[in-house]
Amino acid sequence: MGQRRMVRHGLLACATAFLVGLAWQALAGGFRQLARSRTPGQQVETVTQIGCGVLSLLVIVTTFWRRHLAQPVRTAWSLSLAASAGLSGLVWGPPMPHIAALLVALAMVLSRAVQWALQSGFEE
């Protein structure tokens, strides 16, 4: 196997491992938060977080199977990741709009990096 191919497969493996970990953390944390969600904002953020966890798993699935659905699923995942990150800085504890904006920007950069790694893993 060529060195470039090994690097691409390594990127794919790292992105997949990251998504599995993110799914686990988002789902476990979201279900733990359900009982503590008191305000409508907290409830929306919790549901968004759980949705992000489910979409993280669907990103992995559509990377290997039903690939024609990959782009819409990845777009939905990116938006849910950014929404969950941004809302968490606004609804849990004192509202911190500057931190929330930074979290949204970081989530979008991270989601783009993951999408690039997933796409690079399948290039010939």
Secondary structure, DSSP 8 states (H G I E B T S, - for coil): --HHHHHHHHHHHHHHHHHHHHHHHHHHHHHHHGGG--SHHHHHHHHHHHHHHHHHHHHHHHHHS-GGGHHHHHHHHHHHHHHHHHHHHHHSSS--HHHHHHHHHHHHHHHHHHHHHHHHTT--
